[in-house]
């Protein structure tokens, strides 16, 4: 269990809504806020890429939240931290079952 004092960031867990179509036939995905919880957000690594003649970057991060506060998290959710949107890749329960260790990335794909 991570000490409560390390959970100093507010993050919002968002679930993916049912895709709809816009006037041009493109897919529109809406996101619904499920819970806003205290978390520890840590950047683990970053990389820069050049794709389609554009520079892009990706940051891999670990976000730790209390399991009781977050409830059930699905692997197609995303995490919003301020203006940053993190794509969720893996949900790892802690050994003691108190926390979730969320493996995420931001930059290349936002949710």
Secondary structure in CASP SS format (residue, H / E / C, confidence):
PFRMAT SS
TARGET T0000
AUTHOR 0000-0000-0000
METHOD secondary structure of the structure
MODEL  1
X C 1.00
X C 1.00
X C 1.00
X H 1.00
X H 1.00
X H 1.00
X C 1.00
X C 1.00
X E 1.00
X E 1.00
X E 1.00
X E 1.00
X E 1.00
X E 1.00
X E 1.00
X E 1.00
X C 1.00
X C 1.00
X C 1.00
X E 1.00
X E 1.00
X C 1.00
X C 1.00
X C 1.00
X C 1.00
X C 1.00
X E 1.00
X E 1.00
X C 1.00
X C 1.00
X E 1.00
X E 1.00
X E 1.00
X E 1.00
X E 1.00
X E 1.00
X E 1.00
X E 1.00
X E 1.00
X E 1.00
X E 1.00
X E 1.00
X E 1.00
X E 1.00
X E 1.00
X E 1.00
X E 1.00
X E 1.00
X E 1.00
X E 1.00
X E 1.00
X C 1.00
X C 1.00
X E 1.00
X E 1.00
X E 1.00
X E 1.00
X E 1.00
X E 1.00
X E 1.00
X E 1.00
X E 1.00
X E 1.00
X E 1.00
X E 1.00
X E 1.00
X H 1.00
X H 1.00
X H 1.00
X H 1.00
X C 1.00
X C 1.00
X C 1.00
X C 1.00
X C 1.00
X C 1.00
X C 1.00
X E 1.00
X E 1.00
X E 1.00
X E 1.00
X C 1.00
X C 1.00
X E 1.00
X E 1.00
X E 1.00
X E 1.00
X E 1.00
X E 1.00
X E 1.00
X E 1.00
X E 1.00
X E 1.00
X C 1.00
X C 1.00
X C 1.00
X C 1.00
X C 1.00
X E 1.00
X E 1.00
X E 1.00
X E 1.00
X E 1.00
X E 1.00
X E 1.00
X E 1.00
X C 1.00
X C 1.00
X C 1.00
X C 1.00
X C 1.00
END
